[in-house]
Amino acid sequence: MKLNFDCVIIGAGIAGITAAIYLKRSNVNVLLLDKGAPGGQLNGISKIDNYPGFSSISGPDLASSLFEQMNNLNIEYRYGNVIDVENNEDYKVVTTEIERIYTQAVIIATGRQPKKLGIKKEDELVSRGISYCALCDGMFFKDKIVATIGSEHGALTEALYLADICKEVIMINPKDVFAGEEDLINKINNKPNIRIIYNSQVTQFNSKNDVLDSIVINDKDKIEVSGVFIYTGLEPTNDFLKKLPIKLEKQYIVVDDKMKTSIDNIYACGDIVKKSVYQLTTAVSDGAIAAVNVKKNLK
């Protein structure tokens, strides 16, 4: 069996790109696959204040810097929506919608995707008033009234971003407090065009001419808004693993301290793995560890 690559990395977020950089610099024939833009979730983050080396940087700017580094190293990057990974004793097969790729090792770095509320009309109103990314879609709601849903870091940072664009931002918090950093909470409280509604759930989306025009809170209170931005958490992106007998815990991939999964020569890194801290810095660390150990075990 002639292999196409020594290692295929599925996912071009910060963890996957880090792994690719380490492998390429070790003279490993590596392919980076992703169905989206390089940088992954970075492209939807308006501001990053806790990444070493930058007092502040936007997610897209960091993603662009990573992509430039990839290009400078001539790392092969392809669009690929992976639908299956097949395990064989001496090789793996990564299947996308357009090709089958044979490789000795695989690193899974597909990260997480936004959780949905599961409310009627949610899916049909995506891009018609409902969004999961303020940086991507905020400008469509310039000088309009919008709502955010969520209580954690993402809801806070994106509400602040939207407050500089929109007429009013109504924060729907399902809890009685926010779970973000104190500095962010203080900034939220000092924004005159941010209004907070605590202990509340959005229970209905209403539309007019197939576009969102209002929400209902707690089955009774109707609020007219032009847009809703949902930040209720993230869940692992692992649909393509259904046929692979890989060990999962709450849908996250279980790895050891070498980032190795329950299957030989299949590794995982970043937000897709089961761990206690999900940060850009830990994703970078995971990617480096996975790459070093892939290199050690290549034949």
CORDARA-V262716 format. One record per residue. N is the residue number from 0. RES is the residue in one small letter. NEAR is the number of other C-alpha atoms within 8 Angstrom. Layout:
# CORDARA-V262716
((N	RES	NEAR) (N	RES	NEAR))
This chain:
# CORDARA-V262716
((0	m	2) (1	k	4) (2	l	10) (3	n	7) (4	f	12) (5	d	12) (6	c	14) (7	v	14) (8	i	16) (9	i	14) (10	g	14) (11	a	17) (12	g	14) (13	i	15) (14	a	16) (15	g	19) (16	i	14) (17	t	11) (18	a	14) (19	a	15) (20	i	11) (21	y	11) (22	l	14) (23	k	12) (24	r	8) (25	s	7) (26	n	6) (27	v	10) (28	n	9) (29	v	14) (30	l	13) (31	l	16) (32	l	14) (33	d	14) (34	k	9) (35	g	6) (36	a	8) (37	p	10) (38	g	16) (39	g	12) (40	q	7) (41	l	12) (42	n	10) (43	g	11) (44	i	12) (45	s	12) (46	k	9) (47	i	10) (48	d	8) (49	n	7) (50	y	10) (51	p	5) (52	g	4) (53	f	8) (54	s	8) (55	s	9) (56	i	10) (57	s	10) (58	g	13) (59	p	12) (60	d	8) (61	l	11) (62	a	14) (63	s	10) (64	s	8) (65	l	11) (66	f	10) (67	e	8) (68	q	8) (69	m	12) (70	n	8) (71	n	7) (72	l	9) (73	n	6) (74	i	13) (75	e	7) (76	y	7) (77	r	8) (78	y	8) (79	g	10) (80	n	9) (81	v	13) (82	i	10) (83	d	12) (84	v	13) (85	e	9) (86	n	8) (87	n	7) (88	e	5) (89	d	5) (90	y	11) (91	k	14) (92	v	12) (93	v	13) (94	t	12) (95	t	11) (96	e	8) (97	i	6) (98	e	6) (99	r	8) (100	i	10) (101	y	12) (102	t	15) (103	q	13) (104	a	14) (105	v	13) (106	i	14) (107	i	13) (108	a	16) (109	t	15) (110	g	11) (111	r	10) (112	q	8) (113	p	10) (114	k	9) (115	k	7) (116	l	6) (117	g	5) (118	i	8) (119	k	7) (120	k	8) (121	e	12) (122	d	6) (123	e	6) (124	l	12) (125	v	9) (126	s	6) (127	r	9) (128	g	12) (129	i	13) (130	s	12) (131	y	8) (132	c	12) (133	a	13) (134	l	11) (135	c	7) (136	d	9) (137	g	12) (138	m	8) (139	f	5) (140	f	13) (141	k	9) (142	d	8) (143	k	10) (144	i	14) (145	v	14) (146	a	12) (147	t	14) (148	i	15) (149	g	14) (150	s	15) (151	e	11) (152	h	9) (153	g	8) (154	a	14) (155	l	13) (156	t	11) (157	e	12) (158	a	13) (159	l	11) (160	y	11) (161	l	11) (162	a	13) (163	d	6) (164	i	11) (165	c	14) (166	k	10) (167	e	12) (168	v	15) (169	i	12) (170	m	13) (171	i	14) (172	n	16) (173	p	11) (174	k	9) (175	d	7) (176	v	7) (177	f	9) (178	a	7) (179	g	10) (180	e	7) (181	e	6) (182	d	6) (183	l	10) (184	i	11) (185	n	8) (186	k	9) (187	i	11) (188	n	8) (189	n	6) (190	k	9) (191	p	6) (192	n	8) (193	i	13) (194	r	9) (195	i	8) (196	i	9) (197	y	10) (198	n	8) (199	s	11) (200	q	9) (201	v	12) (202	t	10) (203	q	10) (204	f	13) (205	n	10) (206	s	9) (207	k	7) (208	n	4) (209	d	7) (210	v	9) (211	l	15) (212	d	12) (213	s	12) (214	i	13) (215	v	14) (216	i	13) (217	n	9) (218	d	8) (219	k	6) (220	d	7) (221	k	8) (222	i	8) (223	e	8) (224	v	13) (225	s	12) (226	g	13) (227	v	12) (228	f	13) (229	i	13) (230	y	14) (231	t	13) (232	g	7) (233	l	8) (234	e	8) (235	p	12) (236	t	9) (237	n	9) (238	d	6) (239	f	9) (240	l	10) (241	k	8) (242	k	8) (243	l	9) (244	p	5) (245	i	9) (246	k	8) (247	l	8) (248	e	8) (249	k	4) (250	q	7) (251	y	10) (252	i	13) (253	v	11) (254	v	13) (255	d	7) (256	d	5) (257	k	8) (258	m	13) (259	k	14) (260	t	14) (261	s	9) (262	i	7) (263	d	6) (264	n	10) (265	i	12) (266	y	14) (267	a	15) (268	c	16) (269	g	17) (270	d	12) (271	i	16) (272	v	11) (273	k	10) (274	k	5) (275	s	4) (276	v	5) (277	y	9) (278	q	6) (279	l	8) (280	t	7) (281	t	10) (282	a	14) (283	v	12) (284	s	9) (285	d	12) (286	g	15) (287	a	12) (288	i	11) (289	a	16) (290	a	12) (291	v	10) (292	n	10) (293	v	12) (294	k	10) (295	k	6) (296	n	7) (297	l	8) (298	k	2))
